[in-house]
Amino acid sequence: MAKNLIPEIACMLGVKVGEKFKVKGDDELTYRFTSDGLKLTYNNNMEISGSAASAALIALLNGKDEIAKLPWKPNLNERYWTFMSSLEGRKLYVLNYMWDNSVIDVALHKVGWVYRTQEEAKSALPKVAKELGVEYKL
């Protein structure tokens, strides 16, 4: 039996098997590699036929299309890091929450303030504080 190269192909293209992504210039389709190949979905719920996926894979492999990574989104009950203002007055600091699909979770994700690690959030904090015109503390 031959070796499945899909995980290596996904890695070479900068994504992981199962990770959803877009293609630059195409906002309607969502892509993801599975162990069986490339899967395309329309509006994240309707899977597109295999021939379209094959054409999309070829376009990615020959460099005609380029992957646009999606912001990381935690799974239900997964920890993430973000910012909060302190009681000291208008200072931002980093803290973690548990993802539960709350309005706050979704709003933070929409503005791009959801991070996998504390280090990622800390490195983003100075830029966010500057954009908001507030101080911060690490």
N, C-alpha and C positions, 0 to 999 in steps of 0.2 A: 504494500500500500504506500502511495506517495505521501509526502509531507504536505499538510495544509499551510499554504503561504499567506492566507488572508491576514493573520495577526501581524506578520512582518510587513505586508503591503500597507496596512493601516498605520503601523508605526512609521514607516518611511514617509507617509503622507502627513504625519504629525497628529494622528488621532489614535484612540484606543478602540478595540472591538467593543461595540455597544454604545460608544459615545456619539451623541447626536451632533450634527454639524450642518451648516449650509454651504452652498457654493456661491462665491461672490457674483453678484448680479442676479441671483435667483432667490427671491424672498418667499416664494410659495411652497417650495419643496424642502423637506427635511431629510437628511441622509444619515445612515449609520451602517457600519460594517457589522456583520454577524459572521459566525464561523462558516456560513454558506455563501457569503458574498456581500455585495452592496445592496441595501434596501432603501427604497425611496418612499416617503409618505407625503401626502398632500394634506396640509393643515393638521399635521401630527396625528392623523387617525386613519386615513384611507391609503392603503398601500398601492403603489403604482406597479405596473407589470414588469416582468423580468427583462424584457427587451429594452425598456427605457433605462433600467438599472444597468444593463450591460453597456449601453451607449454612454451613460454617465461615468461608469468606471473607466472606460477607454479615454474619455475626455480628461479625467483626473490623471490617469497614468501618462498620457502624452503631453500634459502641461497646458492643454487648451483651457481647462477649468481649474480654479484654485479654491481650496477649502477656506471657509470663513468659520472659525471656531465660535461656538456659542458660549456665553457666560456660564460658569459652573452653577448648577442648582442643586442644593442638598436634597437628599431623599427624606421622606417623613421620619421624624425623630433623630435626624442627623445633626450634629453640631456644626455651626458656622460662626464666623467672626465678622463683626461690623463695628459701627461707631455709635456713640451715645453722647449727649451733652451732659456735662457734669453739673452738680448743684452749686459749684463755685462760680457759675455764670459763664455761659457761652464758650466753654472749653470742651473740645471733643476728646474722647478717649476710646480705646478699643475694648470691646467685651465680646463674650460669646453668648449665643442663643441656641435653642433647640428648634429646628425647623418643624413647624406644624401647619404650614400653608395658611397662616393667619394673614390678615390684611397688612400687618407690619412686615411680615416676611416677604410677601409679594411686592410691596412697595419698595423695600430695600433692594430686592433683586432687580426690580425694574430700573432703578437708578444706578445699578452696578456696585452696590455697597455690600455684597455678600462674598465672603472670602473663605477659602478652605482652611487656611492656617492663620494663627495670630501674626506670624511674620509677614504674610501677604497684606493683612489689614494695616499693620504698623507702617509698612513701606508706602501704602497708599494714603495714609492719614495726612501727612503734610500737604499734599496736593489738594485733597478734599477740603481741608481747613482753609487753605488759601482761597479756593474758589468760593467758599461761603463767607470769607472775611472774618473768621473766628480764630481763636487760639486753640492750641491742642497740647495734650500731654501724653507722653509715651509711658 
